């Protein structure tokens, strides 16, 4: 959805810019030129501003998870991707998880199970229909890719009636496999071996 919105906003800005240059070519169109530029590019400025604020919020949330867990951000026992993450503190025997702006720390005994999942979206190819068919197929592909990404990651089930399952974004298969092994060693075998803390 965010990608589609960006395309629409940029298209709007470019369309109004072309109209602004057309107004400038007319005599006395200077005021219309400036108005068209302002109206066309203002949404782009708002989009950039919102993106910067969102990035700052993600960084703040990431740092809050590390602080609450008592684990360094650059530790092998800390993971952050998009707006979700987890941190393992073996000394305290806790697992801190974050997703959707929520952060919670659980003792190892409250972690019931964990699993890695991966899903890939299919590709919809437009057959006829011209531009409208291509746009519809593109929108369907974006939606399917977003759903596949939401079903991919590390899933952790905990003893918590309000938030029993946490999804931690992990697009890399190697990262998912590594965290599956880290959790297995820490929770089932008495501790990780060789993890950089």
C-alpha positions in Angstrom: 0.0 0.0 0.0 2.8 2.4 0.9 4.5 1.8 -2.5 1.2 2.4 -4.4 0.6 5.6 -2.4 4.1 6.9 -3.3 3.5 6.2 -7.0 0.2 8.1 -6.8 1.8 11.1 -5.0 4.8 11.3 -7.4 2.4 11.0 -10.4 0.3 13.8 -9.0 3.3 16.0 -8.5 4.6 15.4 -12.0 1.2 15.9 -13.5 0.7 19.3 -11.9 4.3 20.3 -12.7 3.6 19.7 -16.4 0.4 21.8 -16.0 2.4 24.5 -14.3 4.9 24.7 -17.2 1.9 24.9 -19.5 0.5 27.8 -17.5 3.9 29.5 -17.5 4.0 29.4 -21.3 0.8 31.4 -21.3 1.1 35.1 -20.7 0.4 36.1 -17.1 0.5 32.5 -15.9 3.2 33.0 -13.3 0.8 32.9 -10.4 -0.8 29.7 -11.7 2.6 28.2 -12.2 3.6 28.8 -8.5 0.2 27.6 -7.3 0.4 24.4 -9.4 3.9 23.7 -8.1 2.9 24.2 -4.5 -0.2 22.0 -4.8 1.7 19.4 -6.8 4.7 19.0 -4.6 3.3 19.7 -1.1 2.1 16.0 -0.8 5.7 14.9 -1.7 7.1 17.0 1.1 4.5 15.7 3.6 5.3 12.1 2.5 9.0 12.6 3.1 8.3 14.3 6.5 6.1 11.3 7.5 8.8 8.9 6.4 11.5 10.5 8.5 9.2 10.6 11.5 8.3 6.9 11.1 12.0 6.0 10.8 12.8 7.9 14.0 10.0 6.1 15.8 11.3 2.7 14.6 14.8 3.5 15.9 13.3 4.7 19.2 11.3 1.5 19.6 14.4 -0.6 18.6 16.5 1.1 21.3 13.7 0.7 23.9 13.6 -3.1 23.2 17.4 -3.3 23.7 17.2 -1.3 26.9 14.3 -3.2 28.4 16.0 -6.5 27.5 19.4 -5.5 28.8 21.0 -6.5 25.5 23.2 -4.4 23.1 21.7 -3.6 19.7 24.7 -5.1 18.0 24.6 -8.3 19.9 24.0 -11.6 18.2 21.1 -12.1 20.7 19.2 -9.1 19.4 17.3 -8.8 16.1 15.3 -5.9 14.7 13.6 -5.8 11.3 10.9 -3.4 10.1 8.9 -2.7 13.2 9.5 -6.0 15.1 12.3 -7.6 17.0 13.4 -9.8 19.8 16.2 -9.9 22.4 17.4 -12.8 24.4 19.0 -12.2 27.9 20.5 -15.5 29.1 21.7 -14.1 32.4 18.2 -12.9 33.4 16.5 -15.9 31.6 14.2 -13.6 29.6 13.0 -13.1 26.0 11.9 -9.6 25.0 9.7 -9.3 21.9 8.3 -6.4 20.1 5.7 -6.0 17.3 3.2 -3.4 16.2 4.5 -0.9 18.8 4.1 -3.4 21.7 7.0 -4.6 23.8 6.9 -7.4 26.4 9.5 -9.4 28.3 8.8 -13.0 29.2 10.7 -15.4 31.4 11.9 -18.4 29.5 9.3 -20.6 31.3 6.5 -18.6 29.6 7.8 -19.3 26.1 5.7 -22.3 24.8 7.1 -22.8 21.2 8.7 -21.1 18.2 8.5 -21.8 14.5 9.9 -20.3 11.3 7.7 -19.8 8.4 8.3 -18.7 4.8 5.7 -17.9 2.1 6.2 -16.6 -1.4 3.6 -14.8 -3.4 2.5 -16.0 -6.8 2.7 -13.7 -9.8 -0.4 -12.5 -11.6 0.2 -11.7 -15.2 -2.3 -9.5 -17.1 -3.8 -11.1 -20.2 -5.3 -8.4 -22.3 -7.3 -5.6 -20.8 -4.7 -2.9 -21.7 -3.6 -0.5 -19.0 -6.5 -1.2 -16.6 -5.6 -4.9 -16.7 -2.0 -4.2 -16.0 -2.8 -1.9 -13.1 -5.2 -4.5 -11.6 -2.6 -7.2 -11.9 0.1 -5.0 -10.4 -2.2 -4.1 -7.5 -2.9 -7.8 -6.9 0.8 -8.7 -7.0 1.6 -6.0 -4.5 -1.2 -7.2 -2.2 -0.1 -10.9 -2.5 3.5 -9.9 -1.8 2.4 -8.0 1.3 0.4 -11.0 2.6 3.3 -13.4 1.9 5.7 -11.1 3.9 3.2 -11.0 6.8 3.2 -14.8 6.8 7.0 -15.0 6.8 9.2 -14.7 9.9 9.8 -16.2 13.3 6.6 -16.9 15.3 6.8 -17.2 19.0 3.9 -18.6 21.2 4.0 -17.5 24.8 1.9 -17.9 28.0 -0.1 -14.6 27.6 -3.8 -14.5 27.0 -3.6 -10.9 25.6 -0.8 -11.6 23.1 -0.3 -15.3 22.7 1.6 -15.2 19.4 4.3 -12.8 18.3 5.5 -12.5 14.7 9.0 -11.2 14.3 9.8 -10.1 10.8 12.8 -12.0 9.3 13.0 -12.1 5.5 16.4 -13.9 5.5 16.1 -17.7 5.7 19.6 -17.8 7.2 18.5 -15.4 10.0 15.4 -17.4 10.7 17.4 -20.6 10.9 19.9 -19.0 13.2 17.3 -17.6 15.6 15.5 -21.0 15.7 18.8 -22.5 16.8 19.5 -19.7 19.3 16.1 -20.2 20.9 16.5 -24.0 21.0 19.9 -23.8 22.7 18.9 -21.1 25.2 15.5 -22.5 26.2 16.0 -26.3 25.8 19.7 -26.9 26.2 20.8 -24.5 29.0 22.4 -21.7 26.9 23.8 -20.7 23.6 27.3 -21.6 22.6 29.3 -19.1 20.7 26.8 -16.3 20.6 28.4 -12.8 20.5 26.8 -10.7 23.2 
